[in-house]
Amino acid sequence: MLESIGDFDKDEWLRSKAEQDNEAEGNLVGIDCRKCKNKGHISIVRNGEVMWKICDCMKARKSLKQMEQSRLKPLLDEYTFEKFIATDPWQKNALSIAQNFVEYGENHWLFFGGMSGAGKSHLCTAICGELLKRGKGVRYMMWKEDSTKLKSVITDSNEYGKLIDELKSVDVLYIDDFLKVQRGKQPTEGDINLAFEILNYRYANKSLTLISTEKTIDEILSLDDAIGGRIYQMSKNYSMNIAYDRMKNFRLRK
Ligand SMILES: [Zn+2]
């Protein structure tokens, strides 16, 4: 009898203790999360104890931290949708593709191909910023640098696995300058294999992927139809190839 009263009291007490914990404001910065009040955890009662459950925002905090160490961070404030200047119809089109992707692109990819300097990186960065705010884990891959690093550790299966697993499994992967190699050269078999390994995994899992490249989808298809075919299929509603003549006009007016 006494015992059961004791248990009841203990439960009440644990619940109010958890509640009290959850009321307190924490001091994590970068993302304002109202779920955990910036503490990174939520107190719950389980098996007669108050336990900490890691809050979902920790994933976004982790990628924000990675962003801070990458070249993307200084660009996140600068490259927003608001700051994208869209005057020509094709620019307006690119902006609306990017904004639609944020809202409705779950399980899809986005592809911006064609000439450099057309605002592809601006829009992809803006998408990453928005998805980060929504609590997604985001990884920025600079194709040339990161693929070189991966290929250099391919015989070290631990190191290789560590690097590539993150690219495969992160919520959102943004590949900048996809398949870019030294001027005058073509992607090697190693490049194609690496691209396929990452993209095929993300294809099978329908993971959000952004690809910006100077190549058009036709050029990628002619390099490797398995890779090109997957990109084509996954980014059907969210793709744009920026042709040279439109860019020429764009550059002349600047
Ligand atoms: Zn949180």
py3Dmol code that shows the C-alpha trace and the ligand (Angstrom):
import py3Dmol

protein = """\
ATOM      1  CA  MET A   1       0.000   0.000   0.000  1.00  0.00           C
ATOM      2  CA  LEU A   2       2.656   2.444   1.067  1.00  0.00           C
ATOM      3  CA  GLU A   3       4.798   1.352  -1.818  1.00  0.00           C
ATOM      4  CA  SER A   4       2.171   2.132  -4.417  1.00  0.00           C
ATOM      5  CA  ILE A   5       1.635   5.611  -2.996  1.00  0.00           C
ATOM      6  CA  GLY A   6       5.369   6.062  -3.109  1.00  0.00           C
ATOM      7  CA  ASP A   7       5.499   5.026  -6.774  1.00  0.00           C
ATOM      8  CA  PHE A   8       2.699   7.372  -7.674  1.00  0.00           C
ATOM      9  CA  ASP A   9       4.438  10.259  -5.960  1.00  0.00           C
ATOM     10  CA  LYS A  10       7.708   9.416  -7.584  1.00  0.00           C
ATOM     11  CA  ASP A  11       6.119   9.410 -11.030  1.00  0.00           C
ATOM     12  CA  GLU A  12       4.485  12.768 -10.425  1.00  0.00           C
ATOM     13  CA  TRP A  13       7.720  14.128  -9.129  1.00  0.00           C
ATOM     14  CA  LEU A  14       9.679  12.849 -12.130  1.00  0.00           C
ATOM     15  CA  ARG A  15       7.194  14.313 -14.548  1.00  0.00           C
ATOM     16  CA  SER A  16       7.270  17.720 -12.916  1.00  0.00           C
ATOM     17  CA  LYS A  17      11.049  17.595 -12.805  1.00  0.00           C
ATOM     18  CA  ALA A  18      11.168  16.839 -16.545  1.00  0.00           C
ATOM     19  CA  GLU A  19       8.680  19.620 -17.181  1.00  0.00           C
ATOM     20  CA  GLN A  20      10.778  22.015 -15.175  1.00  0.00           C
ATOM     21  CA  ASP A  21      13.880  21.011 -17.142  1.00  0.00           C
ATOM     22  CA  ASN A  22      12.035  21.571 -20.382  1.00  0.00           C
ATOM     23  CA  GLU A  23      10.938  25.073 -19.351  1.00  0.00           C
ATOM     24  CA  ALA A  24      14.525  26.251 -18.903  1.00  0.00           C
ATOM     25  CA  GLU A  25      16.246  28.193 -21.679  1.00  0.00           C
ATOM     26  CA  GLY A  26      19.572  26.854 -22.941  1.00  0.00           C
ATOM     27  CA  ASN A  27      22.417  28.739 -24.526  1.00  0.00           C
ATOM     28  CA  LEU A  28      23.047  27.046 -27.878  1.00  0.00           C
ATOM     29  CA  VAL A  29      23.349  29.580 -30.675  1.00  0.00           C
ATOM     30  CA  GLY A  30      22.968  29.555 -34.472  1.00  0.00           C
ATOM     31  CA  ILE A  31      19.481  28.093 -34.648  1.00  0.00           C
ATOM     32  CA  ASP A  32      16.582  29.153 -32.422  1.00  0.00           C
ATOM     33  CA  CYS A  33      14.730  25.940 -31.544  1.00  0.00           C
ATOM     34  CA  ARG A  34      11.572  26.269 -29.477  1.00  0.00           C
ATOM     35  CA  LYS A  35      11.267  22.515 -28.993  1.00  0.00           C
ATOM     36  CA  CYS A  36      14.308  22.233 -26.724  1.00  0.00           C
ATOM     37  CA  LYS A  37      14.640  25.982 -25.998  1.00  0.00           C
ATOM     38  CA  ASN A  38      18.190  25.809 -27.325  1.00  0.00           C
ATOM     39  CA  LYS A  39      19.412  23.181 -24.908  1.00  0.00           C
ATOM     40  CA  GLY A  40      19.803  20.438 -27.538  1.00  0.00           C
ATOM     41  CA  HIS A  41      17.835  17.895 -25.519  1.00  0.00           C
ATOM     42  CA  ILE A  42      14.370  17.265 -24.158  1.00  0.00           C
ATOM     43  CA  SER A  43      13.803  15.671 -20.746  1.00  0.00           C
ATOM     44  CA  ILE A  44      11.473  12.689 -20.706  1.00  0.00           C
ATOM     45  CA  VAL A  45      10.466  10.152 -18.081  1.00  0.00           C
ATOM     46  CA  ARG A  46      11.375   6.590 -18.929  1.00  0.00           C
ATOM     47  CA  ASN A  47      11.826   3.486 -16.751  1.00  0.00           C
ATOM     48  CA  GLY A  48      11.440   5.506 -13.564  1.00  0.00           C
ATOM     49  CA  GLU A  49      14.064   8.045 -14.502  1.00  0.00           C
ATOM     50  CA  VAL A  50      14.350  11.446 -16.127  1.00  0.00           C
ATOM     51  CA  MET A  51      16.277  10.959 -19.341  1.00  0.00           C
ATOM     52  CA  TRP A  52      17.588  13.253 -22.040  1.00  0.00           C
ATOM     53  CA  LYS A  53      16.377  12.802 -25.563  1.00  0.00           C
ATOM     54  CA  ILE A  54      18.533  14.488 -28.208  1.00  0.00           C
ATOM     55  CA  CYS A  55      16.496  17.174 -29.980  1.00  0.00           C
ATOM     56  CA  ASP A  56      16.084  17.035 -33.769  1.00  0.00           C
ATOM     57  CA  CYS A  57      17.715  20.445 -34.063  1.00  0.00           C
ATOM     58  CA  MET A  58      21.093  18.936 -33.200  1.00  0.00           C
ATOM     59  CA  LYS A  59      21.357  17.565 -36.729  1.00  0.00           C
ATOM     60  CA  ALA A  60      20.949  21.053 -38.190  1.00  0.00           C
ATOM     61  CA  ARG A  61      23.327  22.481 -35.589  1.00  0.00           C
ATOM     62  CA  LYS A  62      25.924  19.915 -36.603  1.00  0.00           C
ATOM     63  CA  SER A  63      25.651  20.795 -40.272  1.00  0.00           C
ATOM     64  CA  LEU A  64      25.704  24.485 -39.470  1.00  0.00           C
ATOM     65  CA  LYS A  65      28.977  23.883 -37.679  1.00  0.00           C
ATOM     66  CA  GLN A  66      30.334  22.009 -40.683  1.00  0.00           C
ATOM     67  CA  MET A  67      29.154  24.863 -42.877  1.00  0.00           C
ATOM     68  CA  GLU A  68      31.050  27.305 -40.726  1.00  0.00           C
ATOM     69  CA  GLN A  69      34.187  25.378 -41.497  1.00  0.00           C
ATOM     70  CA  SER A  70      33.380  25.185 -45.198  1.00  0.00           C
ATOM     71  CA  ARG A  71      33.415  27.882 -47.825  1.00  0.00           C
ATOM     72  CA  LEU A  72      29.640  27.967 -47.874  1.00  0.00           C
ATOM     73  CA  LYS A  73      29.107  29.695 -44.536  1.00  0.00           C
ATOM     74  CA  PRO A  74      30.074  33.269 -45.471  1.00  0.00           C
ATOM     75  CA  LEU A  75      27.797  32.884 -48.485  1.00  0.00           C
ATOM     76  CA  LEU A  76      24.691  31.803 -46.571  1.00  0.00           C
ATOM     77  CA  ASP A  77      23.801  35.367 -45.551  1.00  0.00           C
ATOM     78  CA  GLU A  78      24.758  36.816 -48.897  1.00  0.00           C
ATOM     79  CA  TYR A  79      23.198  34.265 -51.235  1.00  0.00           C
ATOM     80  CA  THR A  80      19.534  34.295 -50.277  1.00  0.00           C
ATOM     81  CA  PHE A  81      16.393  34.222 -52.431  1.00  0.00           C
ATOM     82  CA  GLU A  82      15.730  37.864 -51.490  1.00  0.00           C
ATOM     83  CA  LYS A  83      19.110  38.950 -52.818  1.00  0.00           C
ATOM     84  CA  PHE A  84      18.836  37.090 -56.132  1.00  0.00           C
ATOM     85  CA  ILE A  85      18.260  39.611 -58.897  1.00  0.00           C
ATOM     86  CA  ALA A  86      15.863  38.171 -61.441  1.00  0.00           C
ATOM     87  CA  THR A  87      15.186  40.410 -64.417  1.00  0.00           C
ATOM     88  CA  ASP A  88      15.228  38.099 -67.434  1.00  0.00           C
ATOM     89  CA  PRO A  89      12.510  35.464 -67.783  1.00  0.00           C
ATOM     90  CA  TRP A  90      15.059  32.641 -67.465  1.00  0.00           C
ATOM     91  CA  GLN A  91      16.324  34.115 -64.185  1.00  0.00           C
ATOM     92  CA  LYS A  92      12.777  34.315 -62.860  1.00  0.00           C
ATOM     93  CA  ASN A  93      12.295  30.739 -63.961  1.00  0.00           C
ATOM     94  CA  ALA A  94      15.474  29.614 -62.163  1.00  0.00           C
ATOM     95  CA  LEU A  95      14.375  31.398 -58.985  1.00  0.00           C
ATOM     96  CA  SER A  96      10.956  29.816 -59.021  1.00  0.00           C
ATOM     97  CA  ILE A  97      12.420  26.340 -59.631  1.00  0.00           C
ATOM     98  CA  ALA A  98      14.668  26.853 -56.589  1.00  0.00           C
ATOM     99  CA  GLN A  99      11.838  28.121 -54.379  1.00  0.00           C
ATOM    100  CA  ASN A 100       9.514  25.326 -55.462  1.00  0.00           C
ATOM    101  CA  PHE A 101      12.231  22.825 -54.684  1.00  0.00           C
ATOM    102  CA  VAL A 102      12.405  24.038 -51.079  1.00  0.00           C
ATOM    103  CA  GLU A 103       8.628  23.698 -50.686  1.00  0.00           C
ATOM    104  CA  TYR A 104       7.825  20.599 -52.712  1.00  0.00           C
ATOM    105  CA  GLY A 105      11.128  18.943 -53.582  1.00  0.00           C
ATOM    106  CA  GLU A 106      11.135  16.238 -50.907  1.00  0.00           C
ATOM    107  CA  ASN A 107      12.516  13.009 -52.446  1.00  0.00           C
ATOM    108  CA  HIS A 108      13.713  14.871 -55.544  1.00  0.00           C
ATOM    109  CA  TRP A 109      16.896  16.346 -56.954  1.00  0.00           C
ATOM    110  CA  LEU A 110      17.597  19.742 -58.437  1.00  0.00           C
ATOM    111  CA  PHE A 111      19.850  20.210 -61.441  1.00  0.00           C
ATOM    112  CA  PHE A 112      21.308  23.495 -62.687  1.00  0.00           C
ATOM    113  CA  GLY A 113      23.574  22.932 -65.674  1.00  0.00           C
ATOM    114  CA  GLY A 114      25.299  25.129 -68.193  1.00  0.00           C
ATOM    115  CA  MET A 115      27.318  28.300 -68.152  1.00  0.00           C
ATOM    116  CA  SER A 116      29.125  29.475 -65.048  1.00  0.00           C
ATOM    117  CA  GLY A 117      28.357  32.796 -63.431  1.00  0.00           C
ATOM    118  CA  ALA A 118      24.643  32.480 -64.058  1.00  0.00           C
ATOM    119  CA  GLY A 119      23.649  32.466 -60.420  1.00  0.00           C
ATOM    120  CA  LYS A 120      23.545  28.674 -60.056  1.00  0.00           C
ATOM    121  CA  SER A 121      25.639  28.738 -56.886  1.00  0.00           C
ATOM    122  CA  HIS A 122      23.643  31.656 -55.506  1.00  0.00           C
ATOM    123  CA  LEU A 123      20.366  29.760 -55.822  1.00  0.00           C
ATOM    124  CA  CYS A 124      21.755  26.427 -54.587  1.00  0.00           C
ATOM    125  CA  THR A 125      23.253  28.169 -51.554  1.00  0.00           C
ATOM    126  CA  ALA A 126      19.922  29.867 -50.860  1.00  0.00           C
ATOM    127  CA  ILE A 127      18.183  26.475 -50.971  1.00  0.00           C
ATOM    128  CA  CYS A 128      20.736  25.039 -48.513  1.00  0.00           C
ATOM    129  CA  GLY A 129      20.157  27.983 -46.167  1.00  0.00           C
ATOM    130  CA  GLU A 130      16.392  27.448 -46.223  1.00  0.00           C
ATOM    131  CA  LEU A 131      16.652  23.694 -45.670  1.00  0.00           C
ATOM    132  CA  LEU A 132      19.094  24.221 -42.800  1.00  0.00           C
ATOM    133  CA  LYS A 133      16.579  26.522 -41.132  1.00  0.00           C
ATOM    134  CA  ARG A 134      14.041  23.724 -41.461  1.00  0.00           C
ATOM    135  CA  GLY A 135      16.306  21.404 -39.522  1.00  0.00           C
ATOM    136  CA  LYS A 136      17.823  19.372 -42.363  1.00  0.00           C
ATOM    137  CA  GLY A 137      21.396  18.203 -42.255  1.00  0.00           C
ATOM    138  CA  VAL A 138      23.231  19.734 -45.217  1.00  0.00           C
ATOM    139  CA  ARG A 139      26.612  18.871 -46.686  1.00  0.00           C
ATOM    140  CA  TYR A 140      28.414  20.997 -49.247  1.00  0.00           C
ATOM    141  CA  MET A 141      30.651  19.102 -51.631  1.00  0.00           C
ATOM    142  CA  MET A 142      33.054  20.926 -53.902  1.00  0.00           C
ATOM    143  CA  TRP A 143      33.430  18.285 -56.582  1.00  0.00           C
ATOM    144  CA  LYS A 144      37.002  18.967 -57.669  1.00  0.00           C
ATOM    145  CA  GLU A 145      38.541  19.224 -54.185  1.00  0.00           C
ATOM    146  CA  ASP A 146      36.437  16.579 -52.452  1.00  0.00           C
ATOM    147  CA  SER A 147      36.611  14.027 -55.250  1.00  0.00           C
ATOM    148  CA  THR A 148      40.398  14.393 -55.397  1.00  0.00           C
ATOM    149  CA  LYS A 149      40.573  13.748 -51.675  1.00  0.00           C
ATOM    150  CA  LEU A 150      38.284  10.712 -51.910  1.00  0.00           C
ATOM    151  CA  LYS A 151      40.215   9.210 -54.795  1.00  0.00           C
ATOM    152  CA  SER A 152      43.480   9.661 -52.875  1.00  0.00           C
ATOM    153  CA  VAL A 153      42.253   7.496 -49.974  1.00  0.00           C
ATOM    154  CA  ILE A 154      40.456   4.859 -52.016  1.00  0.00           C
ATOM    155  CA  THR A 155      42.838   2.093 -50.812  1.00  0.00           C
ATOM    156  CA  ASP A 156      42.297   3.070 -47.154  1.00  0.00           C
ATOM    157  CA  SER A 157      38.856   1.562 -46.695  1.00  0.00           C
ATOM    158  CA  ASN A 158      38.283   3.095 -43.248  1.00  0.00           C
ATOM    159  CA  GLU A 159      39.066   6.619 -44.297  1.00  0.00           C
ATOM    160  CA  TYR A 160      37.313   6.256 -47.637  1.00  0.00           C
ATOM    161  CA  GLY A 161      34.239   4.778 -45.982  1.00  0.00           C
ATOM    162  CA  LYS A 162      34.067   7.566 -43.431  1.00  0.00           C
ATOM    163  CA  LEU A 163      34.231  10.278 -46.079  1.00  0.00           C
ATOM    164  CA  ILE A 164      31.866   8.731 -48.579  1.00  0.00           C
ATOM    165  CA  ASP A 165      29.268   7.506 -46.071  1.00  0.00           C
ATOM    166  CA  GLU A 166      28.569  11.064 -45.044  1.00  0.00           C
ATOM    167  CA  LEU A 167      28.068  12.155 -48.645  1.00  0.00           C
ATOM    168  CA  LYS A 168      25.740   9.233 -49.223  1.00  0.00           C
ATOM    169  CA  SER A 169      23.635   9.566 -46.119  1.00  0.00           C
ATOM    170  CA  VAL A 170      23.338  13.276 -45.297  1.00  0.00           C
ATOM    171  CA  ASP A 171      19.765  14.689 -45.614  1.00  0.00           C
ATOM    172  CA  VAL A 172      20.762  17.224 -48.257  1.00  0.00           C
ATOM    173  CA  LEU A 173      23.848  17.033 -50.461  1.00  0.00           C
ATOM    174  CA  TYR A 174      24.850  20.009 -52.575  1.00  0.00           C
ATOM    175  CA  ILE A 175      27.456  19.103 -55.197  1.00  0.00           C
ATOM    176  CA  ASP A 176      29.022  22.220 -56.634  1.00  0.00           C
ATOM    177  CA  ASP A 177      30.781  22.095 -60.016  1.00  0.00           C
ATOM    178  CA  PHE A 178      29.834  18.453 -60.502  1.00  0.00           C
ATOM    179  CA  LEU A 179      32.358  16.518 -62.644  1.00  0.00           C
ATOM    180  CA  LYS A 180      34.587  19.546 -62.985  1.00  0.00           C
ATOM    181  CA  VAL A 181      38.135  18.514 -63.847  1.00  0.00           C
ATOM    182  CA  GLN A 182      41.229  20.322 -65.063  1.00  0.00           C
ATOM    183  CA  ARG A 183      40.713  22.480 -68.108  1.00  0.00           C
ATOM    184  CA  GLY A 184      41.017  20.525 -71.319  1.00  0.00           C
ATOM    185  CA  LYS A 185      40.548  17.171 -69.580  1.00  0.00           C
ATOM    186  CA  GLN A 186      37.630  14.797 -69.337  1.00  0.00           C
ATOM    187  CA  PRO A 187      36.411  13.066 -66.157  1.00  0.00           C
ATOM    188  CA  THR A 188      38.269   9.770 -65.649  1.00  0.00           C
ATOM    189  CA  GLU A 189      36.786   6.365 -64.951  1.00  0.00           C
ATOM    190  CA  GLY A 190      37.595   7.032 -61.274  1.00  0.00           C
ATOM    191  CA  ASP A 191      35.512  10.218 -61.358  1.00  0.00           C
ATOM    192  CA  ILE A 192      32.605   8.435 -63.002  1.00  0.00           C
ATOM    193  CA  ASN A 193      32.748   5.543 -60.511  1.00  0.00           C
ATOM    194  CA  LEU A 194      32.783   7.931 -57.565  1.00  0.00           C
ATOM    195  CA  ALA A 195      29.910   9.989 -58.953  1.00  0.00           C
ATOM    196  CA  PHE A 196      27.914   6.834 -59.532  1.00  0.00           C
ATOM    197  CA  GLU A 197      28.586   5.452 -56.054  1.00  0.00           C
ATOM    198  CA  ILE A 198      27.312   8.612 -54.362  1.00  0.00           C
ATOM    199  CA  LEU A 199      24.414   9.368 -56.688  1.00  0.00           C
ATOM    200  CA  ASN A 200      23.188   5.801 -57.007  1.00  0.00           C
ATOM    201  CA  TYR A 201      22.940   5.524 -53.225  1.00  0.00           C
ATOM    202  CA  ARG A 202      21.037   8.786 -53.009  1.00  0.00           C
ATOM    203  CA  TYR A 203      18.867   7.718 -55.937  1.00  0.00           C
ATOM    204  CA  ALA A 204      17.907   4.494 -54.165  1.00  0.00           C
ATOM    205  CA  ASN A 205      17.064   6.416 -50.990  1.00  0.00           C
ATOM    206  CA  LYS A 206      15.398   9.352 -52.759  1.00  0.00           C
ATOM    207  CA  SER A 207      17.611  11.765 -50.807  1.00  0.00           C
ATOM    208  CA  LEU A 208      17.520  15.506 -51.524  1.00  0.00           C
ATOM    209  CA  THR A 209      20.428  16.349 -53.810  1.00  0.00           C
ATOM    210  CA  LEU A 210      21.408  19.585 -55.549  1.00  0.00           C
ATOM    211  CA  ILE A 211      23.736  19.463 -58.516  1.00  0.00           C
ATOM    212  CA  SER A 212      25.287  22.492 -60.116  1.00  0.00           C
ATOM    213  CA  THR A 213      27.613  22.015 -63.049  1.00  0.00           C
ATOM    214  CA  GLU A 214      28.915  23.709 -66.167  1.00  0.00           C
ATOM    215  CA  LYS A 215      27.907  20.630 -68.100  1.00  0.00           C
ATOM    216  CA  THR A 216      24.442  20.257 -69.563  1.00  0.00           C
ATOM    217  CA  ILE A 217      22.346  17.167 -68.921  1.00  0.00           C
ATOM    218  CA  ASP A 218      23.066  16.004 -72.485  1.00  0.00           C
ATOM    219  CA  GLU A 219      26.811  16.227 -71.887  1.00  0.00           C
ATOM    220  CA  ILE A 220      26.463  14.183 -68.701  1.00  0.00           C
ATOM    221  CA  LEU A 221      24.294  11.636 -70.499  1.00  0.00           C
ATOM    222  CA  SER A 222      26.939  11.223 -73.178  1.00  0.00           C
ATOM    223  CA  LEU A 223      29.639  10.737 -70.508  1.00  0.00           C
ATOM    224  CA  ASP A 224      27.673   8.139 -68.599  1.00  0.00           C
ATOM    225  CA  ASP A 225      24.076   7.295 -69.252  1.00  0.00           C
ATOM    226  CA  ALA A 226      23.473   5.648 -65.860  1.00  0.00           C
ATOM    227  CA  ILE A 227      24.440   8.834 -64.019  1.00  0.00           C
ATOM    228  CA  GLY A 228      22.770  11.130 -66.540  1.00  0.00           C
ATOM    229  CA  GLY A 229      19.626   9.010 -66.538  1.00  0.00           C
ATOM    230  CA  ARG A 230      19.294   9.143 -62.763  1.00  0.00           C
ATOM    231  CA  ILE A 231      19.809  12.902 -62.696  1.00  0.00           C
ATOM    232  CA  TYR A 232      17.298  13.340 -65.489  1.00  0.00           C
ATOM    233  CA  GLN A 233      14.688  11.200 -63.758  1.00  0.00           C
ATOM    234  CA  MET A 234      15.125  12.641 -60.252  1.00  0.00           C
ATOM    235  CA  SER A 235      15.263  16.318 -61.246  1.00  0.00           C
ATOM    236  CA  LYS A 236      12.562  16.289 -63.914  1.00  0.00           C
ATOM    237  CA  ASN A 237      10.530  19.045 -62.220  1.00  0.00           C
ATOM    238  CA  TYR A 238      13.508  20.946 -60.908  1.00  0.00           C
ATOM    239  CA  SER A 239      16.063  21.308 -63.633  1.00  0.00           C
ATOM    240  CA  MET A 240      17.416  23.962 -65.902  1.00  0.00           C
ATOM    241  CA  ASN A 241      20.151  24.069 -68.507  1.00  0.00           C
ATOM    242  CA  ILE A 242      21.446  27.564 -68.989  1.00  0.00           C
ATOM    243  CA  ALA A 243      22.438  27.968 -72.599  1.00  0.00           C
ATOM    244  CA  TYR A 244      25.408  29.940 -73.802  1.00  0.00           C
ATOM    245  CA  ASP A 245      23.529  32.567 -75.839  1.00  0.00           C
ATOM    246  CA  ARG A 246      21.355  33.617 -72.930  1.00  0.00           C
ATOM    247  CA  MET A 247      24.440  33.904 -70.774  1.00  0.00           C
ATOM    248  CA  LYS A 248      26.230  35.996 -73.342  1.00  0.00           C
ATOM    249  CA  ASN A 249      23.466  38.570 -73.168  1.00  0.00           C
ATOM    250  CA  PHE A 250      23.538  38.414 -69.400  1.00  0.00           C
ATOM    251  CA  ARG A 251      27.289  39.056 -69.291  1.00  0.00           C
ATOM    252  CA  LEU A 252      27.222  41.885 -71.813  1.00  0.00           C
ATOM    253  CA  ARG A 253      24.655  43.815 -69.866  1.00  0.00           C
ATOM    254  CA  LYS A 254      26.564  43.586 -66.598  1.00  0.00           C
TER     255      LYS A 254
END
"""
ligand_1 = """\
1
ZN
Zn 16.011 21.717 -30.416
"""
view = py3Dmol.view(width=600, height=400)
view.addModel(protein, "pdb")
view.setStyle({"model": 0}, {"cartoon": {"style": "trace"}})
view.addModel(ligand_1, "xyz")
view.setStyle({"model": 1}, {"stick": {}})
view.zoomTo()
view.show()
